[in-house]
Amino acid sequence: RFWTSYKQAATEYDREFLERNNSDMDIILISSGLFSGVNTAFIIAMQRNPTIPLLWQLVQDTSSNTAISPLAASAANPPNTIWFQTLAYVALSLNLLAAFGAVLGKQW
């Protein structure tokens, strides 16, 4: 008699627990996907345009005039840009790790 009531209570508790956590993991996956998309868009926008130095090199190589002033496209990024890019990549990595954990939790 004790074990039947215990089994009924445990089954009800487990079912409620799984429903609650399953919906929480769905929310984590949705917000993780949205954040990953936005964060990736910012990472792409922060990338330096590689065509400007290449075009400058092409102009220098094909020009007979040596008095062309160099463009403001330096090879090094400012420290703030590097810091923001590092922060964005770390946020994206942690976000994808959270999404991976949520997928594992849903499959378990």
VMD Tcl script that builds the backbone (N, CA, C; Angstrom):
set m [mol new atoms 324]
animate dup $m
set s [atomselect $m all]
$s set {name element resname resid chain x y z} {
  {N N ARG 1 A 0.822 -1.183 0.000}
  {CA C ARG 1 A 0.000 0.000 0.000}
  {C C ARG 1 A 0.878 1.264 0.000}
  {N N PHE 2 A 1.926 1.287 0.802}
  {CA C PHE 2 A 2.837 2.429 0.858}
  {C C PHE 2 A 3.508 2.642 -0.496}
  {N N TRP 3 A 3.972 1.551 -1.111}
  {CA C TRP 3 A 4.707 1.681 -2.364}
  {C C TRP 3 A 3.810 2.133 -3.507}
  {N N THR 4 A 2.578 1.748 -3.506}
  {CA C THR 4 A 1.681 2.198 -4.575}
  {C C THR 4 A 1.396 3.690 -4.463}
  {N N SER 5 A 1.197 4.176 -3.227}
  {CA C SER 5 A 0.978 5.616 -3.061}
  {C C SER 5 A 2.259 6.402 -3.352}
  {N N TYR 6 A 3.410 5.830 -2.964}
  {CA C TYR 6 A 4.688 6.483 -3.259}
  {C C TYR 6 A 4.922 6.550 -4.773}
  {N N LYS 7 A 4.644 5.453 -5.468}
  {CA C LYS 7 A 4.837 5.422 -6.913}
  {C C LYS 7 A 3.916 6.426 -7.598}
  {N N GLN 8 A 2.697 6.556 -7.147}
  {CA C GLN 8 A 1.766 7.509 -7.738}
  {C C GLN 8 A 2.239 8.945 -7.501}
  {N N ALA 9 A 2.688 9.254 -6.269}
  {CA C ALA 9 A 3.166 10.604 -5.961}
  {C C ALA 9 A 4.447 10.919 -6.729}
  {N N ALA 10 A 5.362 9.941 -6.804}
  {CA C ALA 10 A 6.625 10.157 -7.514}
  {C C ALA 10 A 6.391 10.338 -9.013}
  {N N THR 11 A 5.478 9.581 -9.578}
  {CA C THR 11 A 5.174 9.703 -11.004}
  {C C THR 11 A 4.568 11.067 -11.310}
  {N N GLU 12 A 3.674 11.532 -10.456}
  {CA C GLU 12 A 3.069 12.850 -10.653}
  {C C GLU 12 A 4.109 13.961 -10.526}
  {N N TYR 13 A 4.986 13.840 -9.519}
  {CA C TYR 13 A 6.044 14.846 -9.332}
  {C C TYR 13 A 6.997 14.858 -10.525}
  {N N ASP 14 A 7.396 13.675 -10.980}
  {CA C ASP 14 A 8.319 13.591 -12.118}
  {C C ASP 14 A 7.697 14.157 -13.384}
  {N N ARG 15 A 6.426 13.894 -13.617}
  {CA C ARG 15 A 5.755 14.409 -14.809}
  {C C ARG 15 A 5.700 15.938 -14.778}
  {N N GLU 16 A 5.357 16.517 -13.639}
  {CA C GLU 16 A 5.324 17.979 -13.516}
  {C C GLU 16 A 6.719 18.581 -13.674}
  {N N PHE 17 A 7.708 17.920 -13.083}
  {CA C PHE 17 A 9.089 18.389 -13.176}
  {C C PHE 17 A 9.566 18.403 -14.623}
  {N N LEU 18 A 9.286 17.322 -15.344}
  {CA C LEU 18 A 9.726 17.241 -16.738}
  {C C LEU 18 A 9.002 18.242 -17.627}
  {N N GLU 19 A 7.706 18.455 -17.401}
  {CA C GLU 19 A 6.971 19.442 -18.194}
  {C C GLU 19 A 7.508 20.850 -17.958}
  {N N ARG 20 A 7.770 21.168 -16.700}
  {CA C ARG 20 A 8.274 22.507 -16.371}
  {C C ARG 20 A 9.656 22.724 -16.979}
  {N N ASN 21 A 10.544 21.764 -16.811}
  {CA C ASN 21 A 11.902 21.935 -17.336}
  {C C ASN 21 A 11.946 21.862 -18.852}
  {N N ASN 22 A 11.069 21.092 -19.458}
  {CA C ASN 22 A 11.028 21.018 -20.916}
  {C C ASN 22 A 10.618 22.367 -21.503}
  {N N SER 23 A 9.639 23.017 -20.892}
  {CA C SER 23 A 9.235 24.332 -21.393}
  {C C SER 23 A 10.325 25.379 -21.134}
  {N N ASP 24 A 11.032 25.261 -20.011}
  {CA C ASP 24 A 12.147 26.181 -19.743}
  {C C ASP 24 A 13.261 26.016 -20.773}
  {N N MET 25 A 13.549 24.783 -21.154}
  {CA C MET 25 A 14.596 24.555 -22.156}
  {C C MET 25 A 14.162 25.047 -23.533}
  {N N ASP 26 A 12.864 24.977 -23.832}
  {CA C ASP 26 A 12.375 25.549 -25.092}
  {C C ASP 26 A 12.614 27.055 -25.117}
  {N N ILE 27 A 12.353 27.718 -24.006}
  {CA C ILE 27 A 12.583 29.159 -23.918}
  {C C ILE 27 A 14.063 29.478 -24.084}
  {N N ILE 28 A 14.918 28.680 -23.468}
  {CA C ILE 28 A 16.368 28.889 -23.593}
  {C C ILE 28 A 16.803 28.720 -25.047}
  {N N LEU 29 A 16.285 27.714 -25.720}
  {CA C LEU 29 A 16.664 27.488 -27.118}
  {C C LEU 29 A 16.193 28.618 -28.028}
  {N N ILE 30 A 14.993 29.112 -27.812}
  {CA C ILE 30 A 14.487 30.205 -28.646}
  {C C ILE 30 A 15.296 31.476 -28.423}
  {N N SER 31 A 15.516 31.829 -27.160}
  {CA C SER 31 A 16.282 33.054 -26.893}
  {C C SER 31 A 17.736 32.902 -27.328}
  {N N SER 32 A 18.273 31.710 -27.216}
  {CA C SER 32 A 19.646 31.474 -27.657}
  {C C SER 32 A 19.770 31.629 -29.169}
  {N N GLY 33 A 18.797 31.126 -29.899}
  {CA C GLY 33 A 18.823 31.286 -31.351}
  {C C GLY 33 A 18.712 32.735 -31.775}
  {N N LEU 34 A 17.826 33.480 -31.123}
  {CA C LEU 34 A 17.686 34.898 -31.451}
  {C C LEU 34 A 18.956 35.678 -31.117}
  {N N PHE 35 A 19.525 35.420 -29.935}
  {CA C PHE 35 A 20.734 36.121 -29.546}
  {C C PHE 35 A 21.898 35.765 -30.458}
  {N N SER 36 A 21.992 34.498 -30.857}
  {CA C SER 36 A 23.076 34.096 -31.762}
  {C C SER 36 A 22.978 34.822 -33.093}
  {N N GLY 37 A 21.772 34.956 -33.617}
  {CA C GLY 37 A 21.601 35.661 -34.886}
  {C C GLY 37 A 21.982 37.127 -34.794}
  {N N VAL 38 A 21.543 37.791 -33.736}
  {CA C VAL 38 A 21.868 39.212 -33.556}
  {C C VAL 38 A 23.357 39.392 -33.310}
  {N N ASN 39 A 23.923 38.539 -32.471}
  {CA C ASN 39 A 25.348 38.643 -32.143}
  {C C ASN 39 A 26.210 38.379 -33.381}
  {N N THR 40 A 25.819 37.412 -34.192}
  {CA C THR 40 A 26.562 37.139 -35.420}
  {C C THR 40 A 26.489 38.320 -36.385}
  {N N ALA 41 A 25.340 38.980 -36.445}
  {CA C ALA 41 A 25.223 40.161 -37.300}
  {C C ALA 41 A 26.169 41.267 -36.832}
  {N N PHE 42 A 26.278 41.460 -35.519}
  {CA C PHE 42 A 27.206 42.459 -35.006}
  {C C PHE 42 A 28.660 42.057 -35.261}
  {N N ILE 43 A 28.968 40.788 -35.140}
  {CA C ILE 43 A 30.341 40.329 -35.399}
  {C C ILE 43 A 30.704 40.577 -36.865}
  {N N ILE 44 A 29.784 40.284 -37.772}
  {CA C ILE 44 A 30.046 40.521 -39.196}
  {C C ILE 44 A 30.220 42.007 -39.476}
  {N N ALA 45 A 29.403 42.840 -38.824}
  {CA C ALA 45 A 29.506 44.287 -39.040}
  {C C ALA 45 A 30.809 44.856 -38.483}
  {N N MET 46 A 31.380 44.230 -37.461}
  {CA C MET 46 A 32.623 44.731 -36.859}
  {C C MET 46 A 33.868 44.313 -37.632}
  {N N GLN 47 A 33.735 43.382 -38.573}
  {CA C GLN 47 A 34.907 42.917 -39.307}
  {C C GLN 47 A 35.448 44.029 -40.194}
  {N N ARG 48 A 36.756 44.064 -40.299}
  {CA C ARG 48 A 37.414 45.056 -41.128}
  {C C ARG 48 A 37.243 44.677 -42.591}
  {N N ASN 49 A 37.032 45.658 -43.440}
  {CA C ASN 49 A 36.832 45.417 -44.859}
  {C C ASN 49 A 38.190 45.137 -45.511}
  {N N PRO 50 A 38.418 43.928 -46.002}
  {CA C PRO 50 A 39.740 43.599 -46.565}
  {C C PRO 50 A 39.964 44.169 -47.959}
  {N N THR 51 A 38.943 44.695 -48.598}
  {CA C THR 51 A 39.126 45.176 -49.970}
  {C C THR 51 A 39.832 46.520 -50.036}
  {N N ILE 52 A 39.726 47.327 -48.982}
  {CA C ILE 52 A 40.346 48.660 -49.025}
  {C C ILE 52 A 41.873 48.574 -49.122}
  {N N PRO 53 A 42.567 47.800 -48.277}
  {CA C PRO 53 A 44.025 47.696 -48.464}
  {C C PRO 53 A 44.407 47.044 -49.789}
  {N N LEU 54 A 43.596 46.098 -50.255}
  {CA C LEU 54 A 43.902 45.463 -51.539}
  {C C LEU 54 A 43.743 46.458 -52.694}
  {N N LEU 55 A 42.700 47.267 -52.639}
  {CA C LEU 55 A 42.533 48.292 -53.669}
  {C C LEU 55 A 43.656 49.323 -53.602}
  {N N TRP 56 A 44.081 49.676 -52.411}
  {CA C TRP 56 A 45.192 50.615 -52.254}
  {C C TRP 56 A 46.471 50.045 -52.856}
  {N N GLN 57 A 46.712 48.762 -52.631}
  {CA C GLN 57 A 47.889 48.108 -53.212}
  {C C GLN 57 A 47.788 48.100 -54.731}
  {N N LEU 58 A 46.598 47.856 -55.253}
  {CA C LEU 58 A 46.404 47.857 -56.701}
  {C C LEU 58 A 46.649 49.238 -57.291}
  {N N VAL 59 A 46.179 50.274 -56.631}
  {CA C VAL 59 A 46.401 51.641 -57.102}
  {C C VAL 59 A 47.887 51.971 -57.074}
  {N N GLN 60 A 48.580 51.589 -56.025}
  {CA C GLN 60 A 50.026 51.862 -55.934}
  {C C GLN 60 A 50.798 51.126 -57.011}
  {N N ASP 61 A 50.417 49.879 -57.288}
  {CA C ASP 61 A 51.145 49.082 -58.268}
  {C C ASP 61 A 50.923 49.581 -59.694}
  {N N THR 62 A 49.725 50.089 -59.984}
  {CA C THR 62 A 49.419 50.478 -61.361}
  {C C THR 62 A 49.634 51.956 -61.638}
  {N N SER 63 A 49.893 52.743 -60.635}
  {CA C SER 63 A 50.028 54.180 -60.828}
  {C C SER 63 A 51.481 54.536 -61.109}
  {N N SER 64 A 51.640 55.444 -62.068}
  {CA C SER 64 A 52.995 55.937 -62.332}
  {C C SER 64 A 53.302 57.140 -61.444}
  {N N ASN 65 A 52.284 57.703 -60.846}
  {CA C ASN 65 A 52.448 58.845 -59.954}
  {C C ASN 65 A 52.745 58.329 -58.545}
  {N N THR 66 A 53.877 58.713 -57.992}
  {CA C THR 66 A 54.254 58.232 -56.662}
  {C C THR 66 A 53.799 59.170 -55.564}
  {N N ALA 67 A 53.119 60.234 -55.899}
  {CA C ALA 67 A 52.693 61.214 -54.904}
  {C C ALA 67 A 51.264 60.958 -54.419}
  {N N ILE 68 A 50.765 59.744 -54.572}
  {CA C ILE 68 A 49.408 59.418 -54.098}
  {C C ILE 68 A 49.469 59.255 -52.581}
  {N N SER 69 A 48.558 59.941 -51.902}
  {CA C SER 69 A 48.560 59.835 -50.438}
  {C C SER 69 A 47.921 58.514 -50.017}
  {N N PRO 70 A 48.454 57.876 -48.996}
  {CA C PRO 70 A 47.905 56.585 -48.561}
  {C C PRO 70 A 46.525 56.757 -47.929}
  {N N LEU 71 A 45.708 55.761 -48.083}
  {CA C LEU 71 A 44.382 55.771 -47.468}
  {C C LEU 71 A 44.498 55.529 -45.976}
  {N N ALA 72 A 43.426 55.793 -45.269}
  {CA C ALA 72 A 43.426 55.625 -43.807}
  {C C ALA 72 A 43.092 54.198 -43.409}
  {N N ALA 73 A 43.485 53.235 -44.211}
  {CA C ALA 73 A 43.204 51.828 -43.896}
  {C C ALA 73 A 44.469 51.184 -43.353}
  {N N SER 74 A 44.638 51.252 -42.071}
  {CA C SER 74 A 45.817 50.636 -41.472}
  {C C SER 74 A 45.553 49.157 -41.247}
  {N N ALA 75 A 46.625 48.406 -41.096}
  {CA C ALA 75 A 46.503 46.961 -40.927}
  {C C ALA 75 A 46.086 46.597 -39.512}
  {N N ALA 76 A 46.351 47.440 -38.557}
  {CA C ALA 76 A 46.046 47.117 -37.165}
  {C C ALA 76 A 44.703 47.726 -36.760}
  {N N ASN 77 A 43.948 46.964 -35.991}
  {CA C ASN 77 A 42.684 47.461 -35.452}
  {C C ASN 77 A 42.944 48.212 -34.153}
  {N N PRO 78 A 42.129 49.197 -33.827}
  {CA C PRO 78 A 42.275 49.875 -32.541}
  {C C PRO 78 A 41.986 48.904 -31.387}
  {N N PRO 79 A 42.543 49.160 -30.204}
  {CA C PRO 79 A 42.328 48.240 -29.073}
  {C C PRO 79 A 40.862 48.093 -28.681}
  {N N ASN 80 A 40.074 49.154 -28.813}
  {CA C ASN 80 A 38.653 49.038 -28.466}
  {C C ASN 80 A 37.934 48.062 -29.388}
  {N N THR 81 A 38.277 48.074 -30.653}
  {CA C THR 81 A 37.650 47.166 -31.604}
  {C C THR 81 A 38.000 45.724 -31.275}
  {N N ILE 82 A 39.242 45.482 -30.956}
  {CA C ILE 82 A 39.671 44.128 -30.596}
  {C C ILE 82 A 38.964 43.665 -29.328}
  {N N TRP 83 A 38.816 44.576 -28.349}
  {CA C TRP 83 A 38.143 44.219 -27.104}
  {C C TRP 83 A 36.679 43.885 -27.357}
  {N N PHE 84 A 35.987 44.688 -28.164}
  {CA C PHE 84 A 34.576 44.430 -28.458}
  {C C PHE 84 A 34.394 43.150 -29.263}
  {N N GLN 85 A 35.297 42.894 -30.199}
  {CA C GLN 85 A 35.205 41.652 -30.970}
  {C C GLN 85 A 35.428 40.439 -30.070}
  {N N THR 86 A 36.389 40.536 -29.165}
  {CA C THR 86 A 36.634 39.442 -28.230}
  {C C THR 86 A 35.414 39.203 -27.358}
  {N N LEU 87 A 34.814 40.269 -26.864}
  {CA C LEU 87 A 33.611 40.145 -26.040}
  {C C LEU 87 A 32.465 39.530 -26.834}
  {N N ALA 88 A 32.309 39.911 -28.083}
  {CA C ALA 88 A 31.239 39.362 -28.912}
  {C C ALA 88 A 31.462 37.875 -29.189}
  {N N TYR 89 A 32.700 37.488 -29.461}
  {CA C TYR 89 A 32.986 36.071 -29.708}
  {C C TYR 89 A 32.808 35.236 -28.443}
  {N N VAL 90 A 33.182 35.772 -27.294}
  {CA C VAL 90 A 32.983 35.043 -26.036}
  {C C VAL 90 A 31.491 34.887 -25.748}
  {N N ALA 91 A 30.717 35.951 -25.971}
  {CA C ALA 91 A 29.270 35.876 -25.753}
  {C C ALA 91 A 28.633 34.858 -26.688}
  {N N LEU 92 A 29.066 34.832 -27.937}
  {CA C LEU 92 A 28.527 33.867 -28.887}
  {C C LEU 92 A 28.891 32.445 -28.484}
  {N N SER 93 A 30.117 32.244 -28.041}
  {CA C SER 93 A 30.550 30.904 -27.621}
  {C C SER 93 A 29.759 30.421 -26.409}
  {N N LEU 94 A 29.590 31.280 -25.411}
  {CA C LEU 94 A 28.828 30.888 -24.222}
  {C C LEU 94 A 27.360 30.658 -24.563}
  {N N ASN 95 A 26.833 31.434 -25.476}
  {CA C ASN 95 A 25.455 31.261 -25.898}
  {C C ASN 95 A 25.265 29.919 -26.594}
  {N N LEU 96 A 26.179 29.563 -27.469}
  {CA C LEU 96 A 26.080 28.275 -28.147}
  {C C LEU 96 A 26.292 27.118 -27.175}
  {N N LEU 97 A 27.114 27.314 -26.163}
  {CA C LEU 97 A 27.290 26.292 -25.136}
  {C C LEU 97 A 25.994 26.100 -24.338}
  {N N ALA 98 A 25.299 27.190 -24.026}
  {CA C ALA 98 A 24.014 27.097 -23.325}
  {C C ALA 98 A 22.970 26.387 -24.191}
  {N N ALA 99 A 22.968 26.683 -25.483}
  {CA C ALA 99 A 22.035 26.016 -26.386}
  {C C ALA 99 A 22.344 24.528 -26.486}
  {N N PHE 100 A 23.621 24.191 -26.517}
  {CA C PHE 100 A 24.020 22.785 -26.555}
  {C C PHE 100 A 23.574 22.068 -25.287}
  {N N GLY 101 A 23.729 22.729 -24.134}
  {CA C GLY 101 A 23.272 22.142 -22.873}
  {C C GLY 101 A 21.761 21.956 -22.858}
  {N N ALA 102 A 21.025 22.905 -23.414}
  {CA C ALA 102 A 19.566 22.778 -23.466}
  {C C ALA 102 A 19.150 21.629 -24.374}
  {N N VAL 103 A 19.842 21.457 -25.492}
  {CA C VAL 103 A 19.527 20.340 -26.398}
  {C C VAL 103 A 19.821 19.017 -25.700}
  {N N LEU 104 A 20.948 18.936 -25.016}
  {CA C LEU 104 A 21.261 17.704 -24.279}
  {C C LEU 104 A 20.229 17.433 -23.193}
  {N N GLY 105 A 19.785 18.494 -22.508}
  {CA C GLY 105 A 18.782 18.333 -21.470}
  {C C GLY 105 A 17.438 17.873 -22.036}
  {N N LYS 106 A 17.076 18.362 -23.215}
  {CA C LYS 106 A 15.815 17.933 -23.818}
  {C C LYS 106 A 15.883 16.479 -24.281}
  {N N GLN 107 A 17.054 16.052 -24.731}
  {CA C GLN 107 A 17.177 14.688 -25.210}
  {C C GLN 107 A 17.348 13.680 -24.076}
  {N N TRP 108 A 17.719 14.156 -22.910}
  {CA C TRP 108 A 17.932 13.258 -21.785}
  {C C TRP 108 A 16.602 12.875 -21.253}
}
mol reanalyze $m
mol bondsrecalc $m
mol representation Tube
mol addrep $m
